[in-house]
């Protein structure tokens, strides 16, 4: 019978457990304290804290811009006041069924004359512009967006009940310039919420191909 082998267990360098006061722990503790102090100073510094807040705000703003582009360029324009609610305003009311959307900023009002014949009056929105269609469009993108605008305008009229408009005289094409409101809201502003209309200054022009 062979004699059993003896297992030699190596002896650790430190025969006693390391104490918190031992050199390795002392160095770790010192470095940790320095790092903690620097981190606290960085966090509690008003300038650094302000930089952090501004960074978060920039991030949120950037995400908002990306979301705006993903939604087709819709913009949040200020809702215009209803001028027909002002005292002394000479506005005309009609059923929404009597209004036909030619495009996003031109509408045709059907009415009966004194002789009983049907008349059609074209209304041109004041202060708002929408993309054109067909030969009037400057590019294919505007034509496509113009068709979408016409469809959306029809949807708005079908869902509405009352149209009120404030006329301000004819334009050079013979259309009656007017502020047109659907159930109290300006039609141009309603379309702008879907990116299908933009505010337009008198004599200005909107580029729908850019």
C-alpha positions in Angstrom: 0.0 0.0 0.0 1.4 3.3 -1.1 1.8 6.1 1.5 -0.6 9.0 1.0 0.8 12.2 -0.5 0.9 15.3 1.6 -0.8 18.4 0.1 1.3 21.4 0.5 -0.8 24.5 1.0 1.1 27.7 0.0 1.5 30.2 2.7 -0.1 33.6 2.0 2.1 36.6 2.1 -0.1 38.2 4.7 -0.5 35.9 7.6 -3.0 38.3 9.2 -6.2 39.7 7.5 -5.8 43.1 5.9 -7.0 45.9 8.0 -8.6 49.1 6.8 -5.4 50.9 8.0 -3.2 48.7 5.8 -1.4 50.5 2.9 -3.5 49.0 0.0 -6.8 50.0 1.7 -5.4 53.4 2.7 -4.5 54.2 -1.0 -7.9 53.0 -2.2 -9.6 55.0 0.5 -7.7 58.2 -0.4 -8.3 57.9 -4.1 -12.0 57.2 -3.5 -12.3 60.2 -1.3 -10.7 62.4 -3.9 -12.9 61.1 -6.7 -16.0 61.6 -4.5 -15.0 65.1 -3.6 -14.4 66.1 -7.3 -17.7 64.5 -8.3 -19.6 66.4 -5.7 -17.9 69.7 -6.6 -18.8 69.1 -10.3 -22.4 68.3 -9.5 -23.0 71.1 -7.0 -21.3 73.7 -9.1 -24.0 76.2 -10.3 -22.3 76.6 -13.7 -22.0 72.8 -14.2 -25.6 72.3 -13.1 -26.8 75.0 -15.5 -24.8 73.4 -18.3 -26.6 70.1 -17.6 -30.0 71.7 -17.6 -29.2 73.4 -20.9 -28.0 70.2 -22.4 -31.2 68.4 -21.5 -33.2 71.3 -23.0 -31.3 71.1 -26.2 -31.9 67.4 -26.4 -35.6 67.8 -25.9 -35.7 70.6 -28.5 -33.8 68.5 -31.0 -36.2 65.6 -30.5 -39.1 68.0 -31.1 -37.6 69.2 -34.4 -37.2 65.6 -35.5 -40.7 64.8 -34.6 -41.9 67.9 -36.5 -40.1 66.7 -39.6 -41.6 63.3 -39.2 -45.1 64.7 -39.1 -44.8 66.3 -42.5 -43.8 69.8 -41.5 -46.8 70.7 -39.4 -46.3 73.9 -37.4 -48.1 75.3 -34.4 -49.2 78.7 -35.6 -51.1 81.0 -33.3 -54.8 80.7 -33.5 -56.3 83.9 -35.1 -59.1 85.7 -33.5 -62.6 85.4 -35.0 -63.2 88.8 -36.5 -66.9 88.1 -36.9 -67.2 88.2 -33.1 -66.1 91.8 -32.9 -68.8 94.4 -32.5 -70.1 95.9 -35.8 -68.5 93.2 -38.0 -70.6 92.7 -41.2 -70.2 88.9 -41.6 -72.2 86.5 -43.7 -73.3 83.1 -42.5 -74.1 80.1 -44.6 -74.6 76.4 -44.3 -71.4 74.4 -44.8 -73.2 72.4 -47.4 -73.2 75.5 -49.6 -69.4 75.8 -49.6 -67.2 73.9 -52.0 -63.4 73.6 -51.6 -61.6 74.5 -54.8 -58.3 74.2 -53.0 -57.0 75.0 -49.5 -57.3 78.7 -49.8 -60.1 79.2 -52.4 -63.7 78.2 -51.9 -66.9 78.5 -53.9 -70.1 79.6 -52.2 -73.3 78.6 -53.8 -76.4 80.8 -53.3 -79.7 81.6 -54.9 -80.2 85.0 -56.6 -83.4 87.0 -56.3 -84.7 85.4 -59.5 -84.2 81.9 -58.0 -81.1 81.1 -60.1 -78.0 79.5 -58.4 -75.0 81.8 -58.2 -71.5 80.9 -57.3 -69.1 83.3 -55.6 -65.4 82.4 -55.1 -63.9 83.3 -51.8 -60.1 83.7 -51.3 -58.7 83.4 -47.8 -57.1 86.4 -46.4 -53.7 85.9 -44.7 -53.2 82.2 -45.5 -51.8 80.2 -48.4 -52.1 76.6 -49.4 -50.4 74.5 -52.1 -51.7 74.6 -55.6 -52.6 71.7 -57.9 -52.3 70.8 -61.5 -50.7 73.4 -63.8 -50.8 76.0 -61.0 -48.4 74.0 -58.9 -44.7 74.9 -59.2 -43.6 71.3 -58.8 -44.8 67.7 -58.4 -44.4 67.9 -54.6 -46.7 70.9 -54.4 -49.3 69.3 -56.7 -49.4 66.2 -54.4 -49.6 68.3 -51.3 -52.3 70.4 -52.9 -54.5 67.4 -53.6 -54.1 66.3 -50.0 -55.1 69.8 -48.9 -58.3 69.7 -51.0 -59.3 66.4 -49.6 -58.6 67.6 -46.0 -60.7 70.8 -46.6 -63.6 68.7 -47.8 -63.3 66.5 -44.7 -63.4 69.6 -42.5 -66.5 70.9 -44.2 -68.3 67.6 -44.0 -67.6 67.4 -40.3 -68.6 71.1 -39.7 -72.0 72.8 -39.7 -71.7 76.5 -40.1 -69.5 78.8 -42.2 -69.1 82.5 -41.4 -67.0 84.9 -43.5 -66.0 88.5 -43.4 -65.6 89.9 -47.0 -63.1 92.6 -47.7 -63.5 93.2 -51.5 -62.4 91.5 -54.6 -58.8 90.6 -55.6 -57.2 91.0 -59.1 -58.7 87.6 -60.2 -62.3 88.6 -59.2 -62.4 86.4 -56.2 -64.0 87.9 -53.0 -61.2 88.2 -50.4 -62.5 87.1 -47.0 -61.8 85.7 -43.6 -63.6 82.3 -43.6 -64.5 80.6 -40.3 -65.8 77.1 -39.8 -67.7 76.8 -36.6 -65.8 79.7 -35.2 -62.3 78.7 -36.3 -60.4 80.2 -39.2 -60.2 77.6 -42.0 -56.6 78.6 -42.8 -55.5 77.9 -39.2 -57.4 74.5 -39.2 -55.5 73.4 -42.3 -52.2 74.7 -40.9 -52.4 72.2 -38.0 -51.9 69.5 -40.7 -49.1 71.4 -42.4 -51.5 72.3 -45.3 -51.5 76.0 -44.9 -49.2 78.8 -43.9 -49.6 82.4 -42.9 -49.2 84.8 -45.8 -48.5 88.4 -45.8 -50.2 90.7 -48.3 -48.4 90.5 -51.6 -46.2 87.6 -50.4 -45.7 84.1 -51.7 -45.1 80.8 -50.0 -42.6 78.3 -51.5 -44.2 74.8 -51.3 -41.3 73.2 -53.3 -38.5 74.0 -50.9 
